[in-house]
Amino acid sequence: MSRLIVTITPPTPNGGLHLGHMAGPFLCADVYARAQRQRGHDALLVCYSDDYQSYLARKARELGRAPADVSGQYAAEIADTLERADVKLDWFLRAWDNPHFLRCVAEHWRAVNAAGAVGTAERPVPYCAACRLLGYEAFARGACDHCGAPSDASQCEHCAGAPDATRMTGLRCTQCAAPTAWRTMRRRLLRLGAFREALRRDHVDSTRRAPLREFLHRTLELPGLDWPVNRPQEHGIPVAHDSEVELMSTWFSGLAGYQACLEEMSAATGRDVIDEFWRGCGTRLVHFLGFDCSFSHAIGYRAILHTLADAPRDVRYFTNAFLKLDGQDFSTSRGHAIWARDVLERVDASVLRRYLVRVAPEEAPANFDSAGFDAWTGPAQREADALLDRARALGSAGAAMLPALDAWPEARALRRDWQHATDPDGFSAVALSHVVERAFALARDATKEPSNEPERSQARVLAALAAVGASVMPGWTADLTQAMGIDPRRLDRWLAAPEPSGHPGARAAEALGAAA
């Protein structure tokens, strides 16, 4: 059994979660963590609210409220939405003024300084004199100097590069739309170029996602790679070091935030996960993130890990592209969005999850067809209800049919493809969706067509569906196994077992023995 820390890129608590958010790292990380537990791994799923993000400061300014108040409201809403969607976080940390968070950020800042990886330079920063705002990120936008797409000066949503504000064109204040001027500030620079060769070695097998591999190759060829990580006179994280207080960029703090989740969880629960997982030998750190966060996670945080004495060394990355809504980008400012909380008021979480994994934008943008979704959900819910009714009719007799799974070629094919789709290195929610949909088709046929052994054939297909669908539709499959009197752990052992050799009954007896 291996230990895994699975992370979700922290959401900015300046609004709720729309379906574009859900179909990206939030749902896919949850499905991954659940599937790895089915495979026998010990996985923790953690996330936190990005309370020091300057987009939160911008929202607070627009509302005339304190950032802490806005953060508290939306972080609670985000946590509630995730719970309703059956995204089962082991820990969700609120970063604002959190002692664990602030301590971990300070620890990482000391570590990179002790490693000689920090430089200092006077650099121009976009500035709007009329609004008296510095444009490090949320308060100025222009054209990315790497790709030309509209961007702020932190991380480009289009190419994932870290723009250099002094090379960007058309910078304007986001509050008054006036062209920005410049103000010289003392910037702390993380010298990522010093880690270039180590990062190349790190990323030989860190991801199978082609967009991230291409980004890493392109970025590690760039000269310099100095990353400004402080935010003088802006909304930042206060860190005391060498008798002064620095205001750090939230982008520097991400890795510290994940560590802080484990520290707070340890303190609150009494389970020492910080030692078991973060400092434990052999733990793998698995990041789920939007492609636009590639620079911070795969370049910045990977470099920081090299300066920490006691932290995970084995890291994997699963990026996602953007989900479009009816062919256009999700946009809260234009009102072009569907909020997850609103959908969950009328659609069962398992049904929504089943649909979203079908359209997960893993390596290229995908589209959420709102009319198609509305037309699909009704029949999908009725089918799920009908199959659950059938499972209840079969009752506990269904559990006695479990050994038939290994004697059934279709079930073994489902297991083989499920194992491929949930591979810890090559996980694909879309590939897993194909497996689940095949299982639904088999269940559909088994409950409609006559058979010499209808109960046996229906029980085995419902058991197989419950096994392969558990990470995608956890609530519904839990009801299914309960109705049939099946211990889900028995299904997990069968699902994780290698292809049986010799007579199928031998493997069935071993994998489907007495429940633990």
C-alpha positions, 0 to 999 in steps of 0.5 A, spaced: 500 500 500 502 506 498 501 513 501 498 519 496 497 526 498 492 528 492 491 536 492 486 540 488 488 547 486 485 552 492 479 556 489 479 563 490 473 565 495 471 571 491 465 567 488 461 560 488 463 554 483 461 553 476 460 547 472 467 549 469 470 549 476 467 542 478 469 538 471 476 540 472 480 539 478 475 538 483 471 532 481 477 529 477 481 529 484 476 526 488 474 521 483 482 519 483 482 519 490 476 514 491 479 510 485 486 509 488 483 507 495 479 502 491 486 500 489 488 499 496 492 505 496 492 510 502 490 517 499 488 523 503 484 529 499 486 536 501 484 543 499 484 550 502 481 557 500 486 562 497 484 567 501 490 572 500 489 572 492 489 579 489 482 577 486 479 576 492 482 583 494 478 586 488 472 583 489 472 586 496 473 593 493 468 592 488 463 590 494 465 595 499 467 590 504 473 587 508 477 581 504 476 577 510 468 577 510 468 576 503 473 570 504 469 567 509 462 568 505 465 564 499 469 559 502 463 557 506 459 556 500 465 553 496 465 548 502 458 546 502 458 546 494 463 540 494 460 537 500 453 537 496 457 534 490 460 528 494 467 531 493 469 528 499 475 532 502 479 529 508 481 537 509 479 544 507 483 549 510 481 556 511 488 560 509 486 567 512 490 568 518 491 561 519 497 559 524 498 553 520 498 556 514 502 562 516 507 558 519 508 553 513 509 559 508 514 562 513 518 555 513 518 555 505 520 562 505 526 561 510 528 554 506 529 558 499 533 563 502 537 558 506 538 555 499 541 561 496 535 561 491 532 568 493 535 574 489 533 582 490 532 587 485 528 594 484 523 592 478 517 596 475 510 594 477 504 597 473 501 602 477 494 606 476 495 613 480 488 615 479 485 608 483 492 608 487 493 600 485 499 596 483 497 591 478 501 585 480 495 581 478 488 582 479 488 590 478 492 590 471 491 586 464 494 587 458 497 582 452 502 576 455 509 577 453 509 569 451 503 568 447 499 575 446 493 573 449 489 577 454 492 576 461 494 579 468 502 579 470 502 573 474 500 567 470 497 567 463 490 563 462 492 561 455 499 559 455 500 558 462 507 562 462 509 567 467 508 574 464 514 579 465 509 585 466 515 590 463 514 586 456 507 586 456 503 591 452 497 594 453 496 594 460 490 597 463 487 598 470 482 593 471 478 598 475 478 604 471 481 602 464 486 607 464 493 605 461 497 604 467 504 607 469 510 604 473 512 604 480 519 601 482 518 596 487 523 592 491 522 585 488 524 578 491 526 573 486 526 566 486 531 564 482 528 558 478 534 557 473 538 554 479 534 548 479 533 547 471 537 541 471 533 538 477 527 540 474 528 537 467 530 530 471 524 531 476 519 531 470 521 525 466 516 521 468 512 526 472 506 527 467 503 523 461 498 529 459 501 532 453 500 540 454 504 540 460 509 536 457 510 541 452 509 547 457 515 544 461 519 543 455 518 550 452 519 553 459 525 550 462 529 552 455 527 560 457 533 564 460 533 567 467 527 564 470 526 569 475 520 568 479 517 575 483 514 572 489 513 578 494 507 583 493 510 590 496 504 594 498 498 589 496 494 584 498 499 579 500 501 574 506 505 577 511 512 573 513 517 575 518 524 574 516 531 577 518 527 582 522 522 585 517 516 583 514 515 581 507 508 581 503 508 574 499 504 573 493 499 567 494 502 563 488 508 562 492 504 559 498 501 553 494 505 548 496 505 551 504 498 551 503 497 543 502 502 542 508 498 546 512 492 542 511 496 536 513 498 540 519 491 542 521 488 536 520 493 532 525 492 538 530 484 537 529 483 530 529 489 527 533 491 523 527 499 524 525 498 525 518 503 530 517 508 525 519 505 519 516 504 523 509 508 529 509 514 526 512 513 519 511 518 515 506 515 514 500 509 518 500 507 521 493 504 528 492 499 528 486 496 535 484 490 536 480 490 543 477 488 547 471 493 548 466 493 555 467 497 553 474 502 549 471 508 554 472 507 555 480 505 547 481 510 544 476 516 549 476 515 553 482 513 548 487 517 543 485 523 547 486 521 549 493 521 542 494 528 541 493 530 546 498 525 542 504 529 537 508 523 533 509 517 533 504 515 528 499 519 527 493 515 523 488 510 528 485 505 527 479 501 532 475 494 532 472 492 538 468 486 540 465 484 545 460 477 549 460 470 547 459 466 551 455 459 552 456 455 552 449 461 553 445 463 559 449 468 560 455 465 560 462 465 567 464 462 570 471 463 577 469 458 576 463 453 572 466 455 566 462 456 560 467 452 555 470 453 555 478 454 548 481 449 549 487 443 551 483 444 544 479 445 540 485 438 543 487 435 539 482 439 534 479 442 528 484 450 529 485 451 522 482 447 524 476 451 530 475 458 527 476 456 521 471 455 527 466 461 531 468 466 526 467 464 524 460 466 532 458 472 532 463 477 537 459 483 533 460 488 535 454 483 539 450 477 544 451 471 540 452 464 543 451 458 543 456 452 543 452 446 545 457 440 543 452 443 536 452 445 536 459 438 538 461 435 532 456 440 527 458 439 528 466 431 526 466 432 519 463 439 518 467 435 519 473 430 514 471 434 509 469 438 510 476 432 509 480 430 503 476 436 499 477 436 501 484 429 498 485 431 492 481 437 491 486 432 492 492 428 486 489 434 482 488 435 483 495 441 480 499 441 474 494 445 478 490 451 477 494 451 470 493 452 471 486 459 475 486 463 469 485 460 469 478 463 475 476 470 472 475 467 467 470 464 472 466 468 475 461 464 482 460 466 483 468 473 481 467 474 486 461 470 491 465 475 490 471 481 490 466 479 497 463 477 500 469 485 498 472 487 502 466 483 508 466 485 509 474 492 507 473 496 512 478 500 515 473 495 515 467 489 516 470 483 519 465 476 521 468 474 520 461 476 513 460 473 511 466 467 514 464 467 510 458 468 504 463 462 506 467 457 507 461 459 500 458 457 497 465 450 501 465 449 498 458 450 491 460 445 493 466 440 496 461 440 489 457 440 484 463 434 488 466 430 488 459 432 481 456 429 474 458 435 469 461 435 462 464 438 465 470 435 472 470 437 474 478 444 471 477 445 475 470 442 481 473 446 481 480 452 480 477 452 486 472 449 490 478 455 488 482 460 490 476 457 496 475 457 498 483 464 496 483 467 500 477 462 506 478 463 507 485 468 513 484 464 516 479 457 515 483 459 514 490 452 516 493 448 511 488 453 505 488 453 505 496 445 505 495 446 499 490 451 495 494 447 496 500 440 494 497 444 487 495 447 486 501 454 487 498 460 489 502 463 494 498 470 492 500 469 485 497 468 489 490 474 493 491 478 487 492 475 484 486 476 490 482 484 491 484 485 483 483 490 481 477 487 478 471 486 471 474 490 465 471 487 458 471 480 456 472 476 463 474 473 460 480 480 460 483 481 467 483 473 468 485 474 464 491 480 468 493 478 475 491 471 474 494 472 471 500 469 473 507 469 480 508 474 483 512 
